[in-house]
Amino acid sequence: MRICRDYIAIGKKCIIADLHLGLLRIGDSGVLKKLYELSEKFETIIIAGDVKHFNKNFDLKKLNDIGCEVVIVKGNHDIYIQAEKFFIERDFAVFHGHILPEEVKNAKRWIVGHAHPSVYISDEVGGFKERAFLLGSVEIEGEKRDVVVLPAFNELCASTAVNLERPAGILFKKWDYSDWNVILEDGTILSLKSLI
C-alpha cells in the first residue's frame, strides 16, 4: 500500500473518497481531470463514498468515460446511487466511515473517507489548514485493526482540523485517535500528539 497525494495505491487499484461532485459545478471539471489522470495509471478506481454532494446535479454516466473500472462504495451523500456498503479484498476493507458495517470487522485494515481530515498548522501570521491522511489503529473484539482515513479528493470540500476538533464518523465516536499520525499531501508524517 502506497499513500500518495490524495489517494491510496494498492497494486493496480487506487482508492479515493469524497468527490462531492455537484458541490460547486466549477469544481467538477477539476475532480474529473484528476480521475482521468488516475485512470491512466490504474486498472480500478475505488471511490469510498460521497460521489455526489447530496442529490446535486451531476450525471454519473460521466464516470463511465473515465477509462478504467470504477467501483463505488456508498456514502451518506449517495442517496439515490446504487452501490455496495463496502468493498473487501485480501486483508483490507473499504467503507465510507459514517457507519461500521458488520461485514468489515474482520478485515485487518480499514480504509475510510467521510471525515475530510486536515491539520491546523500554526505559523507567524496565524496558521492554515492542510488536508491530510489520518493513520492509526483501533481494537475490536480483542484484535487490532489498522485504519487509514482518506482526505477529501475534492479540494473544494470543507475539512476538519483533527488536531483541534473531533472528526465526523463512527470511528471517532467509538475510539480515541489522539495517538494517531497524520500524513500531509507532500508526504510529511506528523504525530497528532505533537500538534495538539
C-alpha positions as CSV (number, residue, x, y, z in Angstrom):
1,M,0.0,0.0,0.0
2,R,1.3,3.4,-1.0
3,I,-0.1,6.7,0.2
4,C,0.0,9.3,-2.5
5,R,-1.1,12.9,-2.7
6,D,-4.8,12.3,-2.0
7,Y,-5.3,8.6,-2.8
8,I,-4.0,5.2,-1.8
9,A,-2.5,2.8,-4.3
10,I,-2.7,-0.9,-3.8
11,G,-1.2,-2.7,-6.8
12,K,-3.3,-1.8,-9.9
13,K,-6.1,-0.3,-7.7
14,C,-6.4,3.2,-6.4
15,I,-8.7,4.3,-3.5
16,I,-10.2,7.8,-3.2
17,A,-13.0,9.3,-1.2
18,D,-15.4,12.2,-1.0
19,L,-15.6,13.5,-4.6
20,H,-18.8,15.5,-3.7
21,L,-19.5,16.1,-7.4
22,G,-22.1,18.8,-7.8
23,L,-20.8,20.7,-4.7
24,L,-19.7,23.5,-7.0
25,R,-20.0,22.9,-10.7
26,I,-16.9,24.8,-11.4
27,G,-15.0,22.2,-9.2
28,D,-16.4,19.2,-11.0
29,S,-14.1,19.6,-14.0
30,G,-11.0,19.6,-11.7
31,V,-12.2,16.5,-10.0
32,L,-12.9,14.7,-13.3
33,K,-9.5,15.7,-14.6
34,K,-7.8,14.1,-11.6
35,L,-9.9,11.0,-12.1
36,Y,-8.8,10.8,-15.8
37,E,-5.2,11.1,-14.7
38,L,-5.6,8.3,-12.2
39,S,-7.3,6.1,-14.8
40,E,-4.1,6.2,-16.9
41,K,-2.1,4.7,-14.0
42,F,-4.6,2.2,-12.5
43,E,-7.0,-0.5,-13.7
44,T,-9.5,0.1,-11.0
45,I,-10.6,3.2,-9.0
46,I,-12.5,2.5,-5.8
47,I,-14.4,5.5,-4.5
48,A,-15.0,5.2,-0.7
49,G,-18.3,7.1,-0.7
50,D,-19.8,10.5,-1.3
51,V,-19.5,10.5,-5.1
52,K,-22.2,13.2,-5.3
53,H,-22.9,16.1,-3.0
54,F,-26.4,15.1,-1.7
55,N,-28.6,14.9,-4.8
56,K,-26.9,17.7,-6.7
57,N,-27.0,17.8,-10.4
58,F,-24.2,15.6,-11.8
59,D,-24.6,12.8,-14.4
60,L,-22.9,9.7,-13.0
61,K,-22.6,8.3,-16.6
62,K,-19.6,10.6,-16.9
63,L,-17.8,8.2,-14.7
64,N,-18.2,5.5,-17.4
65,D,-16.0,7.6,-19.7
66,I,-13.0,7.6,-17.3
67,G,-11.3,4.7,-19.0
68,C,-10.9,2.2,-16.2
69,E,-13.2,0.2,-13.9
70,V,-14.9,2.4,-11.2
71,V,-16.2,0.8,-8.0
72,I,-18.4,2.9,-5.9
73,V,-18.9,2.3,-2.1
74,K,-22.0,4.1,-0.8
75,G,-21.5,7.2,1.3
76,N,-24.0,9.1,3.4
77,H,-24.5,11.7,0.5
78,D,-25.1,8.9,-2.1
79,I,-28.8,8.7,-1.5
80,Y,-30.0,7.6,-5.0
81,I,-26.9,5.8,-6.1
82,Q,-26.8,2.0,-6.5
83,A,-23.6,0.9,-4.7
84,E,-22.3,-1.5,-2.1
85,K,-21.9,-0.6,1.6
86,F,-18.2,-1.8,1.5
87,F,-15.5,-3.4,-0.7
88,I,-13.3,-6.2,0.7
89,E,-10.2,-7.6,-0.9
90,R,-7.5,-9.7,0.7
91,D,-6.8,-8.1,4.1
92,F,-8.4,-4.6,3.5
93,A,-11.9,-3.3,3.6
94,V,-13.1,0.0,2.1
95,F,-16.1,1.6,3.5
96,H,-17.3,5.2,3.8
97,G,-16.9,5.7,7.6
98,H,-20.3,7.1,8.6
99,I,-21.3,3.6,9.7
100,L,-19.3,0.4,10.6
101,P,-20.7,-2.5,8.5
102,E,-20.7,-5.8,10.4
103,E,-19.1,-7.5,7.4
104,V,-15.8,-5.4,7.5
105,K,-15.0,-6.1,11.2
106,N,-12.7,-9.0,10.5
107,A,-10.6,-7.2,7.8
108,K,-7.1,-6.3,9.1
109,R,-7.0,-2.8,7.5
110,W,-9.9,-0.4,7.2
111,I,-9.7,2.4,4.6
112,V,-12.4,5.0,5.0
113,G,-13.4,8.5,4.0
114,H,-16.2,10.7,5.4
115,A,-14.1,12.7,7.9
116,H,-12.3,15.0,5.5
117,P,-9.3,15.2,7.8
118,S,-6.8,18.1,7.8
119,V,-4.5,19.5,10.4
120,Y,-4.2,23.1,11.5
121,I,-0.6,24.3,11.4
122,S,0.3,27.5,13.2
123,D,2.7,30.0,11.6
124,E,3.8,33.6,12.2
125,V,0.6,35.0,10.7
126,G,-1.8,32.7,12.4
127,G,-1.9,29.4,10.6
128,F,-3.5,27.4,7.9
129,K,-5.3,24.0,7.3
130,E,-3.6,21.3,5.3
131,R,-5.5,18.3,4.0
132,A,-4.1,15.0,5.4
133,F,-4.4,11.3,5.8
134,L,-5.1,10.0,9.3
135,L,-3.4,6.7,10.3
136,G,-3.8,4.7,13.4
137,S,-5.3,1.6,14.8
138,V,-8.3,0.5,16.8
139,E,-9.1,-2.6,18.9
140,I,-12.2,-4.5,18.2
141,E,-13.1,-7.8,19.8
142,G,-9.6,-8.0,21.2
143,E,-7.8,-7.6,17.9
144,K,-6.1,-4.6,16.3
145,R,-7.3,-3.1,13.1
146,D,-5.2,-0.6,11.1
147,V,-7.1,2.4,9.9
148,V,-6.4,4.8,7.1
149,V,-8.7,7.8,6.7
150,L,-8.5,9.5,3.3
151,P,-8.6,13.2,2.7
152,A,-11.4,14.5,0.5
153,F,-10.5,14.1,-3.1
154,N,-12.4,17.2,-4.0
155,E,-10.1,20.1,-2.8
156,L,-13.1,22.4,-2.5
157,C,-14.7,20.4,0.3
158,A,-14.5,21.7,3.8
159,S,-12.2,19.8,6.1
160,T,-11.9,19.0,9.8
161,A,-8.7,20.0,11.6
162,V,-8.3,16.8,13.5
163,N,-5.8,18.4,16.0
164,L,-8.5,20.9,17.0
165,E,-11.8,19.1,16.7
166,R,-13.3,15.7,16.6
167,P,-13.9,14.5,13.0
168,A,-17.2,13.1,11.8
169,G,-17.7,9.3,11.6
170,I,-18.3,6.2,13.6
171,L,-14.6,5.5,14.3
172,F,-14.2,8.8,16.1
173,K,-17.3,8.2,18.3
174,K,-16.1,4.7,19.4
175,W,-12.3,5.1,19.6
176,D,-9.6,7.5,20.8
177,Y,-7.4,8.7,17.9
178,S,-5.2,11.2,19.8
179,D,-2.1,9.0,19.3
180,W,-2.6,8.5,15.6
181,N,-0.4,10.1,12.9
182,V,-1.2,12.4,10.0
183,I,0.5,12.3,6.6
184,L,0.4,15.6,4.7
185,E,-0.1,15.5,0.9
186,D,3.7,16.2,0.4
187,G,4.5,13.0,2.4
188,T,5.4,14.7,5.7
189,I,4.5,12.5,8.7
190,L,3.4,14.2,11.9
191,S,2.3,12.8,15.3
192,L,-1.1,14.1,16.1
193,K,0.0,14.4,19.8
194,S,2.7,16.9,18.7
195,L,0.0,19.1,17.1
196,I,-2.5,19.2,20.0
